[in-house]
Amino acid sequence: MYRPLPNYLTIKESQIEGLGLFATDGIDEDFVIGITHIRDDRFSDGYSRTPLGAFFNHSETPNCEVIYDEDFIKLKTLTKIKAGDEITAKYTFYNPTI
């Protein structure tokens, strides 16, 4: 069966904004959660967003970071994340690394 998110993540109401991405189990530090965007020049910003990329929210004190490689943008934990914690990264609409 296809699952748009890993078993250890869920989407629910966020205190930050709208819906957010939350851990259902603990996640280790320095763990690549998954791919948030795939390079695709058919889109105006050059990327197609995955379900994972659609729901993580911005924070000035994030628990994840956005990692760029040639064809993908990935989300990687900066700290150990507990079950129930919201997954956040520091980004702006135009440049997810700022």
C-alpha distances in whole Angstrom, upper triangle without the diagonal:
4,6,10,12,12,12,16,16,16,18,21,25,27,31,31,30,27,24,23,21,21,21,19,20,23,23,26,28,28,24,22,20,18,19,20,22,22,25,26,29,29,28,31,31,29,26,22,21,17,16,17,21,21,21,23,27,30,33,36,35,32,29,28,29,28,28,29,28,29,26,24,25,23,23,25,26,30,30,29,26,26,24,25,26,25,24,27,29,32,32,34,33,34,34,31,33,36
4,6,9,10,11,15,14,15,16,20,23,25,29,28,27,25,21,21,18,19,19,18,20,22,22,24,26,26,22,20,17,15,16,17,18,18,22,22,26,25,25,28,27,26,22,19,17,14,12,14,17,17,18,20,24,27,30,33,32,29,27,25,26,25,25,25,25,26,23,20,21,20,20,22,24,28,28,27,25,25,23,23,24,23,22,24,26,29,29,30,29,31,30,28,30,33
4,5,7,8,11,11,11,13,16,20,21,25,25,24,22,18,17,15,15,15,15,16,19,18,21,23,23,19,17,14,13,14,15,17,18,21,22,26,25,24,27,26,25,21,18,16,12,10,11,14,15,15,17,21,24,26,30,29,25,23,22,23,22,23,24,24,25,22,19,19,18,18,20,21,25,25,24,21,21,19,20,21,19,18,21,23,26,26,28,27,28,28,25,27,30
4,7,9,12,10,10,11,15,18,19,23,22,21,19,16,15,12,14,14,15,17,19,18,21,22,22,18,16,13,11,11,11,13,15,18,19,23,22,21,23,22,21,18,14,12,8,6,8,11,11,12,14,18,21,23,27,26,23,21,19,20,19,20,21,21,22,19,17,16,15,15,18,19,23,24,23,20,21,19,19,19,18,16,18,20,23,22,24,23,25,24,22,24,27
4,6,8,6,7,9,13,16,17,21,20,19,18,14,13,10,11,11,11,13,15,14,17,19,19,15,13,10,9,10,11,13,15,19,21,24,24,23,25,23,22,19,16,13,9,7,6,10,11,11,12,16,19,21,24,23,20,18,16,18,17,18,20,21,22,20,16,16,13,13,15,16,19,20,19,16,17,15,16,16,14,13,16,17,21,21,23,22,24,24,20,23,25
4,5,6,8,11,15,18,19,22,22,22,21,17,15,11,11,10,10,11,13,11,14,17,17,13,12,8,8,11,12,15,17,21,23,26,27,25,28,26,25,21,19,16,12,10,9,13,14,13,14,17,20,22,25,24,20,18,16,18,18,18,20,21,23,21,17,17,14,13,14,14,18,18,17,15,15,14,15,15,15,13,16,18,22,22,25,25,27,25,22,23,26
4,6,8,11,14,18,19,22,23,23,21,18,15,12,11,9,8,9,11,11,15,17,18,15,14,11,12,15,16,19,21,25,27,30,30,29,31,29,28,25,22,19,16,13,12,16,17,15,16,19,22,23,27,25,21,19,18,20,21,21,24,24,27,24,21,20,17,16,16,16,20,19,17,15,14,12,13,15,15,14,18,20,24,25,27,27,30,28,25,26,29
4,7,11,13,17,17,20,20,21,20,17,14,10,8,6,5,5,8,8,11,14,16,12,13,9,12,15,16,19,21,25,27,31,31,30,31,29,29,25,23,20,16,14,12,15,16,14,14,17,20,21,24,22,18,15,15,18,19,20,23,24,26,25,21,20,16,14,14,13,17,16,13,11,11,8,10,11,12,11,15,18,21,23,26,26,28,27,23,24,27
4,7,10,13,14,17,17,17,17,13,10,7,6,5,5,8,10,10,13,15,16,13,13,9,11,13,13,17,20,23,25,29,29,27,29,26,26,22,20,17,14,11,9,12,13,11,11,14,17,18,21,20,17,14,14,16,17,19,21,23,25,23,20,18,15,13,14,13,16,16,14,11,11,9,9,10,9,9,13,15,19,20,23,23,26,24,21,22,25
4,7,10,11,15,16,15,14,10,8,6,5,6,7,10,13,13,17,19,20,17,16,12,14,15,15,18,21,24,26,29,29,27,28,26,27,23,20,17,14,11,10,13,12,10,11,13,17,18,22,21,18,16,16,18,19,21,23,25,28,25,22,20,17,15,16,16,19,19,17,14,13,10,9,11,10,10,13,16,20,21,23,23,26,25,22,24,26
4,7,9,12,13,12,10,7,6,5,6,9,10,13,16,16,19,21,22,19,18,14,15,16,14,17,21,24,25,28,28,25,26,25,25,22,19,16,14,10,9,12,10,7,9,11,15,17,21,20,17,17,16,19,19,21,24,26,28,25,22,20,18,16,18,17,20,20,19,15,15,13,11,11,9,10,13,16,19,19,21,20,24,23,20,23,24
4,6,10,11,11,9,5,6,7,7,10,11,15,17,18,21,22,24,22,21,18,19,20,18,21,24,27,28,31,30,27,28,27,28,25,22,19,17,13,13,14,12,9,11,12,15,17,20,20,18,17,18,21,21,24,26,29,31,29,25,23,21,18,20,19,22,21,20,16,16,13,10,11,9,11,13,17,20,20,22,21,25,25,22,24,25
4,7,9,8,6,4,6,9,9,13,14,17,19,20,23,24,26,24,23,20,21,22,19,22,26,28,30,32,31,28,29,27,29,26,24,20,19,16,15,16,14,10,11,11,14,16,19,19,18,18,19,21,22,25,27,30,32,30,27,24,23,20,22,21,23,22,22,18,17,15,12,12,10,12,14,17,19,20,21,21,24,25,22,24,25
4,5,6,6,5,5,8,9,12,14,17,18,19,22,22,24,22,22,19,20,21,19,21,25,28,29,31,31,28,28,26,28,25,23,20,19,16,15,15,13,10,10,9,11,12,15,16,14,15,16,19,20,23,26,29,31,29,26,23,21,18,20,19,20,20,20,16,16,15,11,10,8,10,11,14,16,17,18,18,22,22,20,22,22
4,6,8,8,8,11,11,15,17,19,20,21,23,23,25,24,24,21,23,24,21,24,28,30,32,34,34,30,30,28,30,27,26,23,22,20,18,18,16,13,12,10,11,11,14,14,14,15,17,20,21,25,27,31,33,32,28,25,23,20,22,20,21,20,20,17,17,16,13,11,9,12,12,15,16,17,18,19,23,23,21,22,22
4,7,8,8,11,12,15,18,20,21,21,23,22,23,23,23,20,22,22,19,21,25,27,29,31,31,27,27,25,27,24,24,20,20,18,17,16,14,11,10,7,8,8,11,12,12,14,15,17,18,22,24,28,30,29,26,22,21,18,20,18,19,19,20,17,18,17,14,12,9,11,10,12,13,14,15,16,19,19,17,19,18
4,6,7,11,13,17,19,22,23,22,25,24,25,24,23,21,22,21,18,20,24,26,27,29,28,25,24,22,25,23,22,18,19,17,16,15,12,10,10,7,9,11,14,15,14,16,17,18,19,22,24,28,30,28,25,22,21,19,21,20,21,22,22,19,20,19,16,15,11,12,11,13,14,14,14,14,18,19,17,19,19
4,7,10,13,16,18,22,23,23,26,26,27,25,24,21,21,21,18,20,24,26,27,28,28,24,24,23,25,22,21,18,18,15,15,14,11,9,10,9,12,14,17,18,17,19,19,20,20,24,26,29,30,28,25,22,22,20,22,22,23,24,24,21,21,20,16,15,12,13,13,16,17,17,16,16,20,21,19,22,22
4,7,10,13,15,18,20,20,23,23,24,23,21,18,19,19,16,18,22,24,25,28,27,24,24,23,24,21,19,16,15,12,12,12,9,6,8,8,12,14,18,18,16,17,17,19,19,22,24,27,29,27,23,21,20,17,20,19,21,22,22,18,18,17,14,13,10,11,12,15,17,17,17,17,20,21,18,21,22
4,6,10,13,15,17,16,19,20,21,19,18,15,16,16,14,17,20,23,25,27,27,24,24,22,24,20,19,15,14,11,10,10,9,5,5,6,10,12,15,15,13,13,14,16,16,19,21,24,27,25,21,18,17,14,16,16,18,18,18,15,15,14,11,10,7,7,9,12,14,15,16,16,20,19,16,19,20
4,7,10,12,14,13,16,17,18,16,15,11,13,14,12,15,19,22,24,27,27,24,25,23,23,20,18,14,13,10,8,9,9,5,5,7,11,13,16,16,13,12,12,14,15,17,20,22,25,23,19,17,14,12,13,13,16,16,15,12,13,11,10,9,6,5,8,11,14,15,17,17,20,20,16,19,20
4,6,9,10,11,14,15,17,15,15,12,14,16,15,18,22,25,27,30,30,28,29,26,27,23,22,18,16,13,11,13,13,9,8,10,13,14,17,16,13,11,12,15,16,19,22,24,27,25,22,19,16,13,14,13,15,14,13,10,9,8,6,6,4,6,9,12,16,18,20,21,24,23,19,21,22
4,5,7,7,11,13,15,13,13,10,13,16,16,19,23,26,28,31,32,30,31,28,29,25,23,20,17,15,12,14,15,12,11,13,16,16,19,17,14,11,12,15,17,19,22,24,27,26,22,20,16,13,13,11,14,13,11,7,7,5,5,6,6,7,11,14,18,20,22,23,26,25,21,22,24
4,7,9,13,15,18,15,16,13,15,18,18,22,25,28,31,34,34,32,34,31,31,28,26,22,19,16,14,17,18,15,14,16,19,20,23,20,18,15,16,19,21,23,25,27,30,28,25,23,19,17,16,15,17,16,13,10,8,5,6,8,10,11,15,18,21,23,26,27,30,28,25,26,28
4,6,10,13,16,13,15,12,15,19,19,23,26,29,32,35,36,34,35,33,33,29,27,24,21,19,16,19,20,17,16,19,21,21,23,21,18,15,15,19,21,22,25,27,30,28,25,23,19,17,16,14,16,14,11,8,7,4,8,9,11,12,16,18,22,24,27,28,31,29,26,26,28
4,7,10,13,11,13,12,15,19,20,23,26,29,32,35,36,34,36,33,33,29,28,25,22,20,17,20,21,18,17,18,20,20,22,19,16,13,14,17,19,21,24,26,29,28,25,22,19,16,14,11,13,11,7,6,4,5,8,9,11,11,15,17,21,23,27,28,30,28,25,25,27
4,7,9,7,10,9,12,16,17,21,23,26,29,32,34,32,33,30,30,26,25,22,20,19,15,17,19,17,15,17,19,18,20,17,14,11,11,14,16,17,21,22,25,25,21,19,15,12,10,8,10,9,6,5,7,8,11,10,12,10,13,15,18,21,24,26,28,26,22,22,24
4,6,6,9,10,13,17,18,22,24,27,30,33,35,33,34,31,31,27,27,24,22,21,18,19,22,20,17,19,20,19,20,17,15,11,11,14,16,17,20,21,25,25,21,19,16,13,10,7,9,7,5,6,9,11,14,13,14,13,15,16,19,22,25,27,29,26,22,21,24
4,5,9,10,14,17,18,21,23,26,29,32,34,32,33,30,29,27,26,24,22,22,18,19,22,20,17,18,18,17,18,15,12,9,9,11,14,14,18,20,23,24,20,18,15,12,8,5,6,4,4,7,10,13,16,13,14,12,14,14,16,19,23,25,27,24,20,19,21
4,7,9,12,15,16,19,21,23,27,29,32,30,31,28,27,24,24,22,21,21,17,18,21,20,17,19,19,18,19,16,13,10,9,10,12,11,15,16,20,20,17,15,12,10,6,5,6,7,8,10,14,16,18,16,16,13,14,14,16,18,22,24,25,22,18,17,19
4,6,9,12,14,17,19,22,25,28,30,28,30,27,26,23,22,20,18,18,15,16,19,18,16,18,19,19,20,18,14,11,9,10,12,12,15,16,19,19,16,14,11,9,5,5,8,9,9,10,13,15,17,15,15,12,14,14,17,19,22,24,25,22,18,18,21
4,6,8,11,13,15,18,21,24,26,25,26,23,22,19,19,17,15,15,12,13,16,16,14,17,18,18,20,18,15,12,9,9,10,9,12,13,16,15,12,11,7,6,4,6,10,12,12,12,15,16,18,16,16,12,13,13,16,17,20,22,22,20,16,16,19
4,7,9,12,15,18,21,24,26,24,26,23,22,18,17,15,12,12,9,11,14,13,11,14,16,17,19,18,14,12,9,10,10,11,13,15,18,16,13,11,7,6,6,7,11,12,12,11,14,14,15,14,13,10,12,12,16,17,20,21,22,20,16,17,20
4,6,9,11,14,17,21,22,21,23,20,19,15,14,12,10,10,7,9,12,13,12,15,17,19,21,20,16,14,11,11,10,10,12,13,15,13,10,9,6,6,7,10,14,16,16,15,17,17,18,17,15,12,13,13,16,17,19,20,21,19,15,16,20
4,6,7,11,14,17,18,17,19,16,15,12,11,9,7,9,7,7,11,12,12,15,17,19,21,21,17,16,13,12,10,9,10,10,12,10,6,6,4,6,9,13,16,18,19,18,20,20,21,19,17,14,14,14,16,16,18,17,18,16,14,15,19
4,7,10,13,16,17,15,17,14,13,10,9,6,5,7,5,4,8,9,9,12,14,17,19,19,16,15,12,11,9,10,10,12,13,11,8,6,5,7,10,13,16,18,19,18,21,20,20,18,16,12,12,12,14,13,15,14,15,14,11,13,16
4,7,9,12,13,11,13,11,9,6,5,4,6,9,8,6,9,12,12,15,16,19,21,22,19,19,15,14,10,10,9,11,11,9,6,5,7,10,13,16,19,22,23,22,24,24,24,22,19,16,15,14,16,14,15,13,14,13,11,13,17
4,6,10,11,10,13,11,8,5,5,6,7,11,11,10,12,15,16,18,19,22,25,25,22,22,18,16,13,12,10,10,9,6,5,7,9,12,16,19,22,25,26,25,27,27,27,26,23,19,19,18,19,17,18,16,16,15,14,16,19
4,7,9,9,11,9,6,4,6,9,11,15,15,13,15,18,18,20,21,24,26,27,24,24,20,18,14,13,10,10,8,5,6,8,11,15,18,21,24,27,28,28,31,31,31,29,26,22,21,19,20,18,18,16,15,14,14,16,19
4,5,6,9,9,5,5,6,10,12,16,17,15,16,20,20,22,23,26,28,30,27,27,24,21,18,17,14,13,11,8,9,12,15,18,21,25,27,30,32,31,33,33,33,31,28,25,24,22,23,20,20,17,16,16,17,19,22
4,5,7,8,4,7,9,12,15,19,20,17,18,22,23,24,25,28,30,31,29,30,26,24,20,19,16,15,13,11,12,14,18,21,24,28,30,33,34,34,36,36,36,34,31,28,26,24,24,21,20,18,16,17,18,20,22
4,7,9,7,8,9,12,15,18,20,18,18,22,23,25,26,29,31,33,30,31,28,26,22,22,19,18,16,14,15,16,20,23,26,29,32,35,36,35,37,37,36,35,31,28,27,26,26,23,22,19,17,19,20,22,24
4,6,5,6,7,10,13,16,18,15,15,19,20,22,22,26,28,30,27,28,25,23,20,20,17,18,16,14,14,15,18,21,24,27,29,32,34,33,35,34,34,32,28,26,24,23,23,20,18,15,14,16,17,20,22
4,6,8,10,12,16,18,20,16,16,20,21,22,22,25,27,29,27,29,26,23,20,20,18,19,18,16,16,16,19,22,25,28,30,33,35,33,36,36,34,32,29,26,25,23,22,18,17,13,12,14,16,19,20
4,6,8,10,14,17,17,14,15,18,18,19,19,22,24,26,24,25,22,20,16,17,14,16,15,13,13,13,16,18,22,25,26,29,31,30,33,33,32,30,26,23,21,19,19,15,13,11,9,10,12,15,16
4,7,10,13,17,17,14,15,19,19,20,21,24,25,27,25,26,22,20,16,16,13,14,12,10,11,11,15,18,21,24,26,29,31,30,33,33,33,30,27,24,22,20,20,17,16,13,12,12,13,16,18
4,6,10,13,14,11,12,16,16,18,19,22,24,25,23,23,20,18,14,14,12,12,12,9,8,9,12,15,18,22,24,27,28,27,30,30,29,27,24,21,20,18,18,15,15,13,12,12,12,15,18
4,7,10,11,9,10,14,15,17,19,22,25,26,23,23,20,19,15,15,14,14,14,11,10,10,13,15,19,22,24,27,28,26,29,28,28,26,23,20,19,18,19,17,17,14,14,15,14,17,20
4,7,8,6,6,10,12,14,16,19,22,23,20,20,17,16,13,14,14,15,15,12,10,9,11,12,16,19,22,24,25,23,25,25,24,22,19,16,16,15,17,15,15,13,14,14,13,16,18
4,5,5,6,9,11,14,17,20,23,23,20,20,17,16,14,15,15,16,16,13,10,10,10,11,15,18,21,23,23,21,23,22,22,21,18,15,16,16,18,16,17,16,17,17,15,18,20
4,5,5,7,10,13,16,19,22,23,19,19,16,17,15,17,17,19,20,17,14,13,12,12,16,17,21,22,22,20,21,20,19,18,15,13,15,16,18,17,18,17,19,19,16,19,22
4,6,6,7,11,14,16,20,20,16,15,13,13,12,14,15,17,18,16,12,11,9,9,12,14,17,18,18,16,18,17,16,15,13,10,12,12,15,15,17,16,18,17,14,17,19
4,6,6,9,12,15,18,18,15,15,12,12,10,12,13,15,17,15,11,9,9,8,12,14,17,19,20,18,20,19,18,17,14,11,11,11,13,12,13,12,14,14,11,14,16
4,6,9,12,15,18,19,16,17,15,15,13,16,16,19,20,18,14,12,12,12,15,17,19,21,22,19,21,20,18,17,14,12,12,12,14,13,14,12,15,15,13,16,18
4,6,10,13,16,17,14,14,13,14,13,16,18,21,22,20,17,14,13,12,15,15,18,19,19,17,18,17,15,14,10,9,9,11,13,13,14,13,16,16,14,17,18
4,7,10,13,13,10,11,10,11,11,14,16,19,21,20,16,13,12,9,12,12,14,16,16,14,16,15,14,12,8,6,6,7,10,10,12,13,15,15,12,14,15
4,7,10,11,9,11,10,11,12,15,17,21,23,22,19,15,14,12,14,14,15,16,17,15,17,17,15,12,8,7,5,7,8,9,10,11,14,14,11,13,14
4,7,9,7,10,10,10,11,15,17,20,23,22,19,15,15,12,14,14,14,16,18,16,18,19,17,14,10,9,6,5,5,6,8,10,13,12,9,11,11
4,5,5,8,9,10,12,16,18,22,25,25,21,18,17,14,14,13,13,14,16,15,17,18,16,13,10,9,6,6,5,8,10,13,15,14,11,12,11
4,6,10,11,11,13,17,19,23,26,26,23,19,19,16,16,15,13,14,17,16,19,21,19,15,13,12,9,8,6,9,11,14,16,14,12,12,10
4,7,9,10,13,17,20,23,27,27,24,20,18,15,14,12,10,11,14,13,16,18,17,13,12,11,8,8,7,11,14,17,19,17,14,13,12
4,5,7,10,14,17,20,24,24,20,17,15,11,11,9,8,9,12,11,14,16,15,11,10,8,5,5,6,9,13,16,18,16,12,12,12
4,7,11,13,17,20,23,23,20,16,14,10,9,6,5,6,8,7,11,13,13,9,9,7,6,6,9,12,16,18,20,18,14,14,15
4,7,10,13,16,20,20,16,13,10,6,5,4,5,7,10,9,13,15,15,11,10,7,6,5,8,11,14,17,18,15,12,11,13
4,6,10,13,17,17,14,10,8,6,5,6,6,10,13,13,16,18,18,15,13,10,8,5,7,9,12,15,16,13,9,8,10
4,7,10,13,13,10,7,6,5,6,9,10,13,16,16,19,21,21,18,15,12,10,7,8,8,11,13,13,10,7,6,10
4,7,10,11,8,6,5,6,7,10,11,15,17,18,21,23,23,20,18,15,13,10,11,11,14,15,15,12,9,8,12
4,7,8,6,5,6,9,11,14,15,19,21,21,25,26,26,24,22,18,16,13,14,13,15,15,14,11,9,9,13
4,6,6,6,8,11,13,16,18,21,23,24,27,28,29,26,24,21,20,17,17,16,18,19,17,14,13,13,16
4,6,8,11,14,16,20,21,25,27,27,30,31,32,30,27,24,23,20,20,19,20,20,18,16,15,15,18
4,7,10,14,16,20,22,25,27,27,30,30,31,29,26,23,22,20,21,19,20,19,18,16,15,16,19
4,6,10,13,16,19,22,23,23,26,26,27,25,22,19,18,16,17,16,17,17,16,14,13,14,17
4,7,10,14,16,19,21,20,23,24,24,22,19,16,15,12,14,12,14,14,14,12,9,10,14
4,7,10,13,16,17,17,20,21,21,19,17,13,13,11,13,13,15,16,16,14,11,11,15
4,7,10,12,14,13,16,17,18,15,13,9,9,8,11,12,15,16,17,14,11,11,14
4,7,9,11,11,15,16,17,15,14,10,10,9,12,13,17,19,19,17,13,12,15
4,6,7,8,11,14,15,12,12,9,9,9,12,14,18,20,21,19,15,14,16
4,7,9,12,15,16,13,13,10,10,9,11,14,18,21,22,19,15,14,15
4,6,10,13,14,11,12,11,11,11,14,17,21,23,25,22,19,17,19
4,7,10,12,10,12,11,13,14,17,20,23,26,28,25,21,20,22
4,7,9,6,9,8,11,13,16,19,22,24,27,24,21,20,22
4,6,6,9,10,13,16,19,22,25,27,29,27,24,24,25
4,6,9,10,14,17,20,23,26,27,30,29,25,25,27
4,7,9,13,16,19,22,24,26,29,27,24,25,26
4,6,9,13,16,18,21,23,26,24,21,21,22
4,6,10,13,15,18,19,22,21,18,19,20
4,7,11,13,16,17,20,18,15,16,17
4,7,9,12,14,17,15,12,13,13
4,6,10,12,14,12,8,9,10
4,7,10,12,10,7,7,7
4,7,8,6,4,5,5
4,5,5,5,7,6
4,6,7,10,10
4,7,9,9
4,6,6
4,6
4
